[in-house]
Amino acid sequence: MEPLNQYLETNKERFLNELFDLLRIPSVSADPKFSQDVHKAAEFVKEKLIAAGADNVALCPTDGFPIIYGEKIIDESKPTVLCYGHYDVQPADPYELWTSPPFEPVVKDGNIFARGSADDKGQMYMHVKAFEAMLKNNALPCNIKFMIEGEEEVGSTNLEIFVRNNSEKLKCDVVLISDTSMISNEHPSITTGLRGLAYLEVEVTGPNRDLHSGVYGGAVANPINVLCDMIASLHDEKRRVTIPRFYDDVQDVSAEERAATAKAPFDLAAYKKDLDMDDVMGEEGFSTLERVSIRPTLDVNGIWGGYIGQGAKTVLPSKAYAKISMRLVPNQSHEKITRLFETHFESIAPKAVKVKVTPHHGGEAAVTPIDSKAYLAAAKAIQKTYGKMPIPLRTGGSIPIVTMFEKVLGTQSVLLGFGLDSDAIHSPNEHYGVFNYYKGIETIPYFFSYFAQ
Amino acid sequence: MEPLNQYLETNKERFLNELFDLLRIPSVSADPKFSQDVHKAAEFVKEKLIAAGADNVALCPTDGFPIIYGEKIIDESKPTVLCYGHYDVQPADPYELWTSPPFEPVVKDGNIFARGSADDKGQMYMHVKAFEAMLKNNALPCNIKFMIEGEEEVGSTNLEIFVRNNSEKLKCDVVLISDTSMISNEHPSITTGLRGLAYLEVEVTGPNRDLHSGVYGGAVANPINVLCDMIASLHDEKRRVTIPRFYDDVQDVSAEERAATAKAPFDLAAYKKDLDMDDVMGEEGFSTLERVSIRPTLDVNGIWGGYIGQGAKTVLPSKAYAKISMRLVPNQSHEKITRLFETHFESIAPKAVKVKVTPHHGGEAAVTPIDSKAYLAAAKAIQKTYGKMPIPLRTGGSIPIVTMFEKVLGTQSVLLGFGLDSDAIHSPNEHYGVFNYYKGIETIPYFFSYFAQ
């Protein structure tokens, strides 16, 4: 690997500058006003794949944003790795909480601050650069295919259709994804389980128009109060979700596995200090690590209604809204949970209001094997560059496409993520370590090398 | 009154045009970005008072927006009427629900549509025009003083200081206020009771930054969920407020008075139909009219937190907020209730969150006498112009200054309001009947005439 490492060292600055160019494009897929920028980011990735030496690079149209495909087939008899990533990012608001503008990347204290730096532009782009390095140094030992989408942050709506329609072209021996994080740079880990997701929006309507709270208050259902009542009732005093049959399909995790998880390095005091909280809160009978990995949850991601400007307005509003998502564990169907939520939410609405439930998107939970050739190649690659074997760990986030790849392509994934939980993805001041970016580019070729053996 | 009525008839169009000019000024006192317009409205009212013939007209500075004073002292031995009104208006949002722009007044179906048309520019300006009419026709039978403020919609913060500092100048025999409504044009009524108000804003902080709901969801207090829990707990299953000692000072209303209220014309089916609700909702054991008049309430006027843009964002937010107000009944102190709320709200916060409570403003409930000379003059004036005696009625809104005038000036108020409950004050499409505007200008001189006798 000597010439390859030399190449990485020589091109370090350019690799960072190119990522910065990509981070400057505000490719927020959730917000129509950034639509042009999402397309611009797709074009950028396409050009860089071509420049790196990929063949048959194309922007494949979908009903939403395009999927970039590219490949390098060196030898049909060699194994094939499908690299998946995404070029779209989460919305950046609230803007005022960013210490530097979200789409003007800067390095501070060894971290690249920008929306998408860790999720997933920085991690996706490591693969483009690792590929370039392998190819330029005649060190690509496998066939490689790229599939980079632009709708991951809005539920990968069109990806499954694309994968189904192109299953022959996408045939591979493993799907390699860098869109997860490690425990720490000192405790490298590989994600082996991901929670699923069911995301819905609810609307509660009381009176047909905003009213004066003095004239009507006390006699008319206030949709905000009612929405709060309804949301509060979704958890019991043990912080268990009260939707009937919500836990029906949750598999109990064995005492052995729970004991293994309990051994993962975790410092509750440091966790609370980092988040400046006097206490954690979650389902009775489970540890913090278990609550975010093996247990399903229900969180309100957004709520709004009535007067939210400065000062006071004595309005009794007509409507109140919330965005609510549930994280799911293996064996829970997001479609079934979505239906259970809808039925339950409508059933608990008092007669004095009207309720509308709109499903946004969802995805199944996933567990990846830890004894496959691909997993072992990933573990050895990390051992090589980090100096220690990674810990296999289930985590709380969702990458629904992992289950989809298994279902449609029949291929398992390896989640070779280089981020850290503290990267503040989906939050203001998202960042990604410069160390992690380069470490990823250095580690990926080892994965290819071990996987080809 | 013949020449006076003739004068009103001749100047009708101009009276309406002048009101339109005032309604075009977006004098929203709650929002700093309209600050210049609030001053502009003050200037407008000052000029019109001078033009109408008032003496010693001045914009009196306060720590907030100025108070306009003006007077006409015809004879020290005659009774003096102090006309109070306000030139500021409620915020107009949500703008998209207005069928015509809130600050471009138009007449549709006999109603003036504009923010402030009923509350209170339209009603306040009737007094300026009635005064002009009386003066120009040598028909002013009493001394008159004007005090028009610009902070009513934000709690009249600086009015009490002004009244205290100018109690000699403001000396009067009655305070005349048109800032309330009648049952209907067919059932004229005079408001004799008003609820008080305690308005607060709450902030709940969970983690110190927005988090990814997959990575942290289930283990960390979500401030939106917690805020919903806390708000839900503020009512019990009988829709009674659960704040300890909240009802301590509420005086029971006698069976006789409740029986009298029950006789007021009220059609529950029509009420529900008008608001498009399948049911009403309120405190067990009380009728709809009682719930909005003799009972205190707690309503959330606004709530916000997390992602409220288009689409989906899986954020676990750091903070959630709500604006909460309580309508109070006579004998409840808004300061005491504010303290009880603060103490209770902080006490029910789980350890995993931090809570901040900020009082906005408040005011005491008021009951006005129905046997005073002023009340009888008002009732006779309405009987003259509407053809029937008005019904005395307690209503739900708050005009905290009524209690303040009594306390500081020792003077009772008469609430000679010409609006209707259906005027949609504080809501999109606020309107005020052209009929009501002219009827007010016609009725006010009769009040002066009867009160002078």
Chai-1 contact restraints between the chains, C-beta under 6 A:
chainA,res_idxA,chainB,res_idxB,connection_type,confidence,min_distance_angstrom,max_distance_angstrom,comment,restraint_id
A,A30,B,G311,contact,1.0,0.0,6.0,A-B,restraint_1
A,D31,B,Q310,contact,1.0,0.0,6.0,A-B,restraint_2
A,Q90,B,K313,contact,1.0,0.0,6.0,A-B,restraint_3
A,P91,B,G309,contact,1.0,0.0,6.0,A-B,restraint_4
A,P91,B,K313,contact,1.0,0.0,6.0,A-B,restraint_5
A,V154,B,G311,contact,1.0,0.0,6.0,A-B,restraint_6
A,Y199,B,A312,contact,1.0,0.0,6.0,A-B,restraint_7
A,P207,B,L275,contact,1.0,0.0,6.0,A-B,restraint_8
A,P207,B,M277,contact,1.0,0.0,6.0,A-B,restraint_9
A,N208,B,L275,contact,1.0,0.0,6.0,A-B,restraint_10
A,N208,B,D276,contact,1.0,0.0,6.0,A-B,restraint_11
A,R209,B,S427,contact,1.0,0.0,6.0,A-B,restraint_12
A,D210,B,S427,contact,1.0,0.0,6.0,A-B,restraint_13
A,H212,B,I425,contact,1.0,0.0,6.0,A-B,restraint_14
A,H212,B,H426,contact,1.0,0.0,6.0,A-B,restraint_15
A,S213,B,D299,contact,1.0,0.0,6.0,A-B,restraint_16
A,G214,B,R327,contact,1.0,0.0,6.0,A-B,restraint_17
A,G214,B,G396,contact,1.0,0.0,6.0,A-B,restraint_18
A,G214,B,G397,contact,1.0,0.0,6.0,A-B,restraint_19
A,G214,B,S398,contact,1.0,0.0,6.0,A-B,restraint_20
A,V215,B,G396,contact,1.0,0.0,6.0,A-B,restraint_21
A,V215,B,G397,contact,1.0,0.0,6.0,A-B,restraint_22
A,V215,B,D421,contact,1.0,0.0,6.0,A-B,restraint_23
A,G217,B,T297,contact,1.0,0.0,6.0,A-B,restraint_24
A,G217,B,D299,contact,1.0,0.0,6.0,A-B,restraint_25
A,G217,B,R327,contact,1.0,0.0,6.0,A-B,restraint_26
A,G218,B,G282,contact,1.0,0.0,6.0,A-B,restraint_27
A,G218,B,R291,contact,1.0,0.0,6.0,A-B,restraint_28
A,G218,B,V292,contact,1.0,0.0,6.0,A-B,restraint_29
A,G218,B,R295,contact,1.0,0.0,6.0,A-B,restraint_30
A,G218,B,T297,contact,1.0,0.0,6.0,A-B,restraint_31
A,A219,B,V280,contact,1.0,0.0,6.0,A-B,restraint_32
A,A219,B,G282,contact,1.0,0.0,6.0,A-B,restraint_33
A,A219,B,T288,contact,1.0,0.0,6.0,A-B,restraint_34
A,A219,B,R291,contact,1.0,0.0,6.0,A-B,restraint_35
A,A219,B,V292,contact,1.0,0.0,6.0,A-B,restraint_36
A,A221,B,M281,contact,1.0,0.0,6.0,A-B,restraint_37
A,N222,B,D299,contact,1.0,0.0,6.0,A-B,restraint_38
A,I224,B,V300,contact,1.0,0.0,6.0,A-B,restraint_39
A,I224,B,I303,contact,1.0,0.0,6.0,A-B,restraint_40
A,N225,B,V300,contact,1.0,0.0,6.0,A-B,restraint_41
A,C228,B,C228,contact,1.0,0.0,6.0,A-B,restraint_42
A,C228,B,I231,contact,1.0,0.0,6.0,A-B,restraint_43
A,C228,B,A232,contact,1.0,0.0,6.0,A-B,restraint_44
A,D229,B,A232,contact,1.0,0.0,6.0,A-B,restraint_45
A,I231,B,C228,contact,1.0,0.0,6.0,A-B,restraint_46
A,A232,B,C228,contact,1.0,0.0,6.0,A-B,restraint_47
A,A232,B,D229,contact,1.0,0.0,6.0,A-B,restraint_48
A,A232,B,A232,contact,1.0,0.0,6.0,A-B,restraint_49
A,L275,B,P207,contact,1.0,0.0,6.0,A-B,restraint_50
A,L275,B,N208,contact,1.0,0.0,6.0,A-B,restraint_51
A,D276,B,N208,contact,1.0,0.0,6.0,A-B,restraint_52
A,M277,B,P207,contact,1.0,0.0,6.0,A-B,restraint_53
A,M277,B,A352,contact,1.0,0.0,6.0,A-B,restraint_54
A,D278,B,K351,contact,1.0,0.0,6.0,A-B,restraint_55
A,D279,B,K351,contact,1.0,0.0,6.0,A-B,restraint_56
A,D279,B,A352,contact,1.0,0.0,6.0,A-B,restraint_57
A,V280,B,A219,contact,1.0,0.0,6.0,A-B,restraint_58
A,M281,B,A221,contact,1.0,0.0,6.0,A-B,restraint_59
A,M281,B,A352,contact,1.0,0.0,6.0,A-B,restraint_60
A,G282,B,G218,contact,1.0,0.0,6.0,A-B,restraint_61
A,G282,B,A219,contact,1.0,0.0,6.0,A-B,restraint_62
A,T288,B,A219,contact,1.0,0.0,6.0,A-B,restraint_63
A,R291,B,G218,contact,1.0,0.0,6.0,A-B,restraint_64
A,R291,B,A219,contact,1.0,0.0,6.0,A-B,restraint_65
A,V292,B,G218,contact,1.0,0.0,6.0,A-B,restraint_66
A,V292,B,A219,contact,1.0,0.0,6.0,A-B,restraint_67
A,R295,B,G218,contact,1.0,0.0,6.0,A-B,restraint_68
A,T297,B,G217,contact,1.0,0.0,6.0,A-B,restraint_69
A,T297,B,G218,contact,1.0,0.0,6.0,A-B,restraint_70
A,D299,B,S213,contact,1.0,0.0,6.0,A-B,restraint_71
A,D299,B,G217,contact,1.0,0.0,6.0,A-B,restraint_72
A,D299,B,N222,contact,1.0,0.0,6.0,A-B,restraint_73
A,D299,B,L316,contact,1.0,0.0,6.0,A-B,restraint_74
A,V300,B,I224,contact,1.0,0.0,6.0,A-B,restraint_75
A,V300,B,N225,contact,1.0,0.0,6.0,A-B,restraint_76
A,N301,B,G306,contact,1.0,0.0,6.0,A-B,restraint_77
A,N301,B,Y307,contact,1.0,0.0,6.0,A-B,restraint_78
A,N301,B,T314,contact,1.0,0.0,6.0,A-B,restraint_79
A,N301,B,V315,contact,1.0,0.0,6.0,A-B,restraint_80
A,G302,B,G306,contact,1.0,0.0,6.0,A-B,restraint_81
A,G302,B,Y307,contact,1.0,0.0,6.0,A-B,restraint_82
A,G302,B,I308,contact,1.0,0.0,6.0,A-B,restraint_83
A,I303,B,I224,contact,1.0,0.0,6.0,A-B,restraint_84
A,I303,B,I303,contact,1.0,0.0,6.0,A-B,restraint_85
A,I303,B,G305,contact,1.0,0.0,6.0,A-B,restraint_86
A,W304,B,W304,contact,1.0,0.0,6.0,A-B,restraint_87
A,W304,B,I308,contact,1.0,0.0,6.0,A-B,restraint_88
A,G305,B,I303,contact,1.0,0.0,6.0,A-B,restraint_89
A,G306,B,N301,contact,1.0,0.0,6.0,A-B,restraint_90
A,G306,B,G302,contact,1.0,0.0,6.0,A-B,restraint_91
A,Y307,B,N301,contact,1.0,0.0,6.0,A-B,restraint_92
A,Y307,B,G302,contact,1.0,0.0,6.0,A-B,restraint_93
A,I308,B,G302,contact,1.0,0.0,6.0,A-B,restraint_94
A,I308,B,W304,contact,1.0,0.0,6.0,A-B,restraint_95
A,G309,B,P91,contact,1.0,0.0,6.0,A-B,restraint_96
A,Q310,B,D31,contact,1.0,0.0,6.0,A-B,restraint_97
A,G311,B,A30,contact,1.0,0.0,6.0,A-B,restraint_98
A,G311,B,V154,contact,1.0,0.0,6.0,A-B,restraint_99
A,A312,B,Y199,contact,1.0,0.0,6.0,A-B,restraint_100
A,A312,B,H360,contact,1.0,0.0,6.0,A-B,restraint_101
A,K313,B,Q90,contact,1.0,0.0,6.0,A-B,restraint_102
A,K313,B,P91,contact,1.0,0.0,6.0,A-B,restraint_103
A,T314,B,N301,contact,1.0,0.0,6.0,A-B,restraint_104
A,T314,B,S325,contact,1.0,0.0,6.0,A-B,restraint_105
A,V315,B,N301,contact,1.0,0.0,6.0,A-B,restraint_106
A,V315,B,H426,contact,1.0,0.0,6.0,A-B,restraint_107
A,L316,B,D299,contact,1.0,0.0,6.0,A-B,restraint_108
A,S325,B,T314,contact,1.0,0.0,6.0,A-B,restraint_109
A,R327,B,G214,contact,1.0,0.0,6.0,A-B,restraint_110
A,R327,B,G217,contact,1.0,0.0,6.0,A-B,restraint_111
A,K351,B,D278,contact,1.0,0.0,6.0,A-B,restraint_112
A,K351,B,D279,contact,1.0,0.0,6.0,A-B,restraint_113
A,A352,B,M277,contact,1.0,0.0,6.0,A-B,restraint_114
A,A352,B,D279,contact,1.0,0.0,6.0,A-B,restraint_115
A,A352,B,M281,contact,1.0,0.0,6.0,A-B,restraint_116
A,H360,B,A312,contact,1.0,0.0,6.0,A-B,restraint_117
A,G396,B,G214,contact,1.0,0.0,6.0,A-B,restraint_118
A,G396,B,V215,contact,1.0,0.0,6.0,A-B,restraint_119
A,G397,B,G214,contact,1.0,0.0,6.0,A-B,restraint_120
A,G397,B,V215,contact,1.0,0.0,6.0,A-B,restraint_121
A,S398,B,G214,contact,1.0,0.0,6.0,A-B,restraint_122
A,D421,B,V215,contact,1.0,0.0,6.0,A-B,restraint_123
A,I425,B,H212,contact,1.0,0.0,6.0,A-B,restraint_124
A,H426,B,H212,contact,1.0,0.0,6.0,A-B,restraint_125
A,H426,B,V315,contact,1.0,0.0,6.0,A-B,restraint_126
A,S427,B,R209,contact,1.0,0.0,6.0,A-B,restraint_127
A,S427,B,D210,contact,1.0,0.0,6.0,A-B,restraint_128
